[in-house]
Amino acid sequence: MESHEFLDSAFAMIKDYVLDNQGKVNQHIEPSSRSKTTDTLLPLEGFSQEMLLEDVSSYLQNTVKTHKGGFMNPLWGGFNAASFAGEVIAAATNTSMYTYELAPVATMIEKAILKRMREYVGFESGFGTFTTGGSNGNMLGVLCGRQSAFPNSTYSGIDGTKLAIFVSQESHYSVLMSANVIGIGHGNVIKVKCDEDGIMIPESLDIEIKSAISNGLTPVCVIATAGTTVRGAFDPLKEIGEICEKFGVWYHVDAAWGGACLFSAKHRFLMDGVEYADSVCWDAHKMMGVPLICSAFIIKHPDILRAVSSHGDSAHYLFHDDAEEIDLGRFSLQCGRRNDALKLWFAWRMMGDSGWSSLVENYMDLASHLEGLIEQSDELEMMSSRQWTNVCFRYNDKSIENLNQFNSELRTRLIENGNFMISKSNIGNDVILRPVIANPAVEKSTLEGLVEEILQIAHEMKSGIPHS
Ligand SMILES: Cc1ncc(COP(=O)(O)O)c(C=O)c1O
């Protein structure tokens, strides 16, 4: 079989896969039986292309169908044809983003996107880079904070144990990983109190910073979250920014999940004050639906990013003086780096700013519809106020003794049925169910189907019907 025929057949299967929005999201199979039926053998002699096509087909059949409407589990999902094309083209034109010489148009595209995102954030000037995700975007933010506080640290190193990072109690776990990697340690990540809606309390931040300083710690970074992972809460960015200014601490905003609100005239108030930040991370692979990974890190002070990414002139085989101003590799912690901007660029060309705005507003309307369905039901209850498209709720009925166990089991049965995937989390001591709307295939009828199935499962459980 020629490569032409192979690619035609493989692409036909891929196209059928991504354009099929019917049927189940997942076919639940226990890991123990899957390991018996899945062939992962790495052969000593290569397979024929016909056999490879069977592998393509079998792989596609056995995935979780993250593009289907019932998929509302993590903060991403769905399918966007333009960005999919961008992903394929990035692979086909396989290059690395470190130099203009190797990625001329891609460099211009990445710069254009970073500029536009920076403008949305409200920085008059600045720069940025694409990272391997919001987690590393947060780490880069902390590293820039360290660089700002200790300009010589890239060269002379640092004992991070006397530094402190401040985040809300509901911040993403990646901040702990950053503290670990940078040598600050989990113990010096100070978790600032949140109010009952999961929003950081600025007065508590002020108190925590003062107390850390009096205990001999140097604050290097405050991270506010714009869209927390579980509840979708937005910390008060302006108030936090004023506190950072007062103490002269680096201010990073984790907008990995909530950044897209900036497109919507109606919802961008959620991030009022983001312009106070020194750096921001914003995942286009979350609400904007670009295939994983596509994550921007935006900074007000390009020199700091450059210093953090500095490697002297040891990479003389790659970077040359005449291209100093244009090579993006001087602003990244990576050497080889995927062309992640291309898929976002294609998507943006297709959607336009107005398309992004409608996407966000449609998701918010859908989230509000789901919230309405929950509130109308006597058996379901909202477990947190809603600012974004995270809908936190649970099944509740006075006759149930152990609500946490009941809701956990309910979700397990829902996942095993295969029509929907939603996440389970904790708020305080309570187990909650948390669908999020971040998938263009979700419609009002999808949400109505979800509520109906949840109620049906709950009724079966209460009647003692075992799960089949
Ligand atoms: C608020 C927040 N920040 C950061 C991250 C990490 O993003 P990534 O998965 O792109 O590393 C997440 C992931 O869900 C998140 O919810």
The ligand as an SDF file (V2000), in Angstrom:
LIG
                    3D

 16 16  0  0  0  0  0  0  0  0999 V2000
   -7.0780   27.0230   37.4840 C   0  0  0  0  0  0  0  0  0  0  0  0
   -6.1410   26.1080   36.7660 C   0  0  0  0  0  0  0  0  0  0  0  0
   -4.8620   26.4700   36.6180 N   0  0  0  0  0  0  0  0  0  0  0  0
   -3.9600   25.6910   36.0020 C   0  0  0  0  0  0  0  0  0  0  0  0
   -4.3360   24.4700   35.4870 C   0  0  0  0  0  0  0  0  0  0  0  0
   -3.3160   23.5960   34.8370 C   0  0  0  0  0  0  0  0  0  0  0  0
   -3.4520   23.6600   33.4670 O   0  0  0  0  0  0  0  0  0  0  0  0
   -2.7720   22.5740   32.5200 P   0  0  0  0  0  0  0  0  0  0  0  0
   -3.6210   21.3520   32.6450 O   0  0  0  0  0  0  0  0  0  0  0  0
   -2.8370   23.2240   31.1810 O   0  0  0  0  0  0  0  0  0  0  0  0
   -1.3860   22.3690   32.9920 O   0  0  0  0  0  0  0  0  0  0  0  0
   -5.6650   24.0560   35.6080 C   0  0  0  0  0  0  0  0  0  0  0  0
   -6.0790   22.7520   35.0620 C   0  0  0  0  0  0  0  0  0  0  0  0
   -7.1880   22.3450   35.1290 O   0  0  0  0  0  0  0  0  0  0  0  0
   -6.5850   24.8940   36.2700 C   0  0  0  0  0  0  0  0  0  0  0  0
   -7.8540   24.5160   36.4540 O   0  0  0  0  0  0  0  0  0  0  0  0
  1  2  1  0
  2  3  1  0
  2 15  2  0
  3  4  2  0
  4  5  1  0
  5  6  1  0
  5 12  2  0
  6  7  1  0
  7  8  1  0
  8  9  2  0
  8 10  1  0
  8 11  1  0
 12 13  1  0
 12 15  1  0
 13 14  2  0
 15 16  1  0
M  END
$$$$
